[in-house]
Amino acid sequence: MKFIKPAVIGFTLTLSAPVFADDPQVVNQPSGADFVYDVVLRPAGFVSTVLGTGFYLAMSPFTAITSLQPPHNQFEKFADLVVVNPYKFTFTRPVGDYNFPQTER
């Protein structure tokens, strides 16, 4: 009994050691499903960018009115929200990265 317990522990540690030698970059590479999702999400992001640009142009007079009071950065905030973020999500986001950071101001 005194020999079996250390032998089992040693055997278990010996067999589990290769698990820690795994390359972590292989796990982070996009899979085939990520490419399939991007086939849908990229065009949707492009449509969102185009619609956001139109919405930005249509709402710019109202944004100008709200920019009269400080802080005077309403155009930048609104543009980031409806144009820049969808653009970055569509064109600069890596494949498979769905938690792409939003624009910070």
Stockholm file with secondary structure:
# STOCKHOLM 1.0

chainA/1-105         MKFIKPAVIGFTLTLSAPVFADDPQVVNQPSGADFVYDVVLRPAGFVSTVLGTGFYLAMSPFTAITSLQPPHNQFEKFADLVVVNPYKFTFTRPVGDYNFPQTER
#=GR chainA/1-105 SS CTTHHHHHHHHHHHHHGGGGGCCHHHHTSCCHHHHHHHHHHHHHHHHHHHHHHHHHHHHHHHHHHHTTSSSCCHHHHHHIIIIIHHHHHHHTSCTTCCSCCCCCC
#=GC SS_cons         CTTHHHHHHHHHHHHHGGGGGCCHHHHTSCCHHHHHHHHHHHHHHHHHHHHHHHHHHHHHHHHHHHTTSSSCCHHHHHHIIIIIHHHHHHHTSCTTCCSCCCCCC
//
